Amino acid sequence: RLYRALNLSNGMRVLLVSDPTAQFGAAAVDVHAGAFSDPEERPGLAHFCEHMLFLSTDAYPVEGEYSAYLARHAGHSNAYTAATHTNYHFQVGADALRGALQRFAPFFISPRMDADAVDREVHAIESEHTKNLQADTWREMQLLKSLSRQGHPFHKFSTGNLETLGGPGARDDLLKWYRAHYTAPSMALTIVGKDDLDTLQGWAAELFAGVPDRHVDKPSFDQLPRPFADADLPAAYVIRPVRQHERLTLQWLL
């Protein structure tokens, strides 16, 4: 494999990987903003934004075009929202990589976030939340969050639900949050394909140079107090699980 790292004119960092033997192409965009950046009054907004980008863009206004294209070319995609990052990635047949990138790049340039889609996707997140209520891993994580100090964003409810994301102003808050955090210098793009590095670089520049540099600061949480004060540690919690199992978990704050 051959590798090349570069910055686009808008400040987006790029890593290109050329593998002439590759049967599949792939790409990922990591946005350096996640659940820690949720407004206190809108828990789950970063996760909600992740959901909304998959639906439609100005370049491809028909909902599901991205997923349908990947499916036609032996591909698939996914995304996840973490504390300080949101990651979007896909894999597709090698010959269909450029077409997938054409449908992927507008996520970060011109998502439509139509009002009817916003309402519909809130209910999809509510279904996800309802499922999590009976999952011990999610329950344990949220319990730990709720026991942490309010002055650190770890305490937030990161997935969101109908109560936190529905109601008046949801779309306006979503667009405001997107514009405040989805900026090219806070993103990193990786492309892996069978094509040579010059070709991959041309695609990256052509398709992703349009991601705006909104001149906003990248979120930083380095100066905040730790989520659990030293005076409160060590601490132990006994949790009654939904399923019948026993587990010991040890955590250290570093």
Residue pairs with C-beta under 8 A, 6 or more apart in sequence:
1 17
1 18
1 19
2 17
2 18
2 196
2 197
3 15
3 16
3 17
3 18
3 197
4 15
4 16
4 18
4 197
4 200
4 201
5 13
5 14
5 15
5 16
6 13
6 14
6 16
6 201
7 13
7 14
8 14
8 184
8 204
8 205
8 208
8 209
8 211
9 205
9 209
10 184
10 185
10 208
10 209
10 210
10 211
10 212
10 213
11 183
11 184
11 185
11 213
12 184
12 185
12 187
12 188
12 189
12 208
12 211
13 187
13 188
13 189
14 188
14 189
14 190
14 191
14 201
14 204
14 208
15 188
15 189
15 190
15 191
16 190
16 191
16 197
16 200
16 201
16 204
17 190
17 191
17 192
17 193
17 200
18 193
18 194
18 195
18 196
18 197
18 200
19 192
19 193
19 194
20 194
21 194
22 94
22 192
22 193
22 194
23 93
23 94
24 74
24 75
24 91
24 92
24 93
24 94
25 91
25 92
25 93
25 94
25 96
25 97
25 100
25 191
25 192
25 193
25 194
26 89
26 90
26 91
26 92
26 97
26 190
26 191
26 192
26 193
27 89
27 90
27 97
27 100
27 101
27 104
27 189
27 190
27 191
27 192
28 87
28 88
28 89
28 90
28 189
28 190
29 87
29 88
29 89
29 104
29 107
29 108
29 187
29 188
29 189
30 85
30 86
30 87
30 88
30 187
30 188
31 85
31 86
31 87
31 88
31 108
31 181
31 182
31 186
31 187
32 84
32 85
32 186
32 187
32 188
32 218
32 219
33 46
33 84
33 85
33 86
33 181
33 182
33 186
33 218
33 219
34 46
34 81
34 82
34 83
34 84
34 85
34 86
34 158
35 44
35 46
35 47
35 81
35 82
35 83
35 153
35 156
35 158
36 83
36 84
36 153
36 154
36 156
36 219
36 221
37 46
37 84
37 153
37 177
37 181
37 219
38 44
38 45
38 46
38 153
38 156
38 158
38 160
39 45
39 173
39 177
40 156
42 160
42 164
42 165
42 173
42 177
43 156
43 157
43 158
43 160
43 164
44 125
44 157
44 158
44 159
44 160
44 161
44 164
44 165
45 160
45 165
45 173
45 174
45 177
46 81
46 86
46 158
46 177
46 181
47 81
47 125
47 158
47 159
47 160
48 121
48 122
48 125
48 160
48 165
48 174
49 86
49 174
49 177
49 178
49 182
50 79
50 80
50 81
50 86
50 88
51 121
51 124
51 125
52 111
52 113
52 117
52 118
52 121
52 174
53 79
53 88
53 107
53 108
53 111
54 66
54 67
54 77
54 79
54 107
55 63
55 64
55 111
55 112
55 113
55 114
55 117
55 121
56 62
56 63
56 65
56 111
56 112
56 114
56 117
57 103
57 106
57 107
57 109
57 110
57 111
57 112
58 106
58 109
58 110
58 112
59 102
59 103
59 106
59 109
59 110
60 66
60 103
60 106
61 112
63 117
65 103
66 77
66 100
66 103
66 104
66 107
67 77
69 75
69 92
69 96
69 99
69 100
69 103
70 76
70 77
70 90
70 92
70 100
72 96
73 92
73 93
73 95
73 96
73 99
73 100
74 92
74 93
75 90
75 91
75 92
75 93
75 96
75 100
76 90
76 91
77 88
77 89
77 90
77 91
78 89
78 90
79 86
79 87
79 88
79 89
80 86
80 87
81 158
83 153
83 154
83 158
84 219
84 221
88 104
88 107
90 100
90 104
92 100
94 193
94 194
97 191
97 193
97 194
97 195
98 203
101 191
101 203
101 207
102 207
105 207
105 208
105 210
105 211
108 182
108 184
108 187
108 208
108 211
109 210
109 211
109 212
111 178
113 171
113 174
113 175
113 178
115 171
118 170
118 171
118 174
119 166
119 170
122 162
122 165
122 166
122 170
123 162
125 159
125 160
125 161
125 162
125 165
126 161
126 162
128 159
129 159
129 160
129 161
129 162
132 138
132 139
132 159
133 139
134 242
135 242
136 241
136 242
136 243
136 245
138 159
139 239
139 241
139 242
140 239
140 249
142 157
143 237
143 239
144 237
145 154
145 155
145 156
145 157
145 158
146 155
147 228
147 235
147 237
148 154
148 155
148 227
148 228
149 155
149 225
149 227
149 228
149 229
151 224
151 225
152 221
152 224
152 225
152 226
152 227
153 221
153 224
154 227
155 227
157 164
179 214
180 214
180 216
181 216
181 219
182 214
183 211
183 212
183 213
183 214
183 215
183 216
184 208
184 211
184 212
184 213
184 214
185 213
185 218
186 216
186 218
187 211
189 204
189 208
191 200
191 203
191 204
193 199
193 200
226 253
227 253
228 235
228 253
233 253
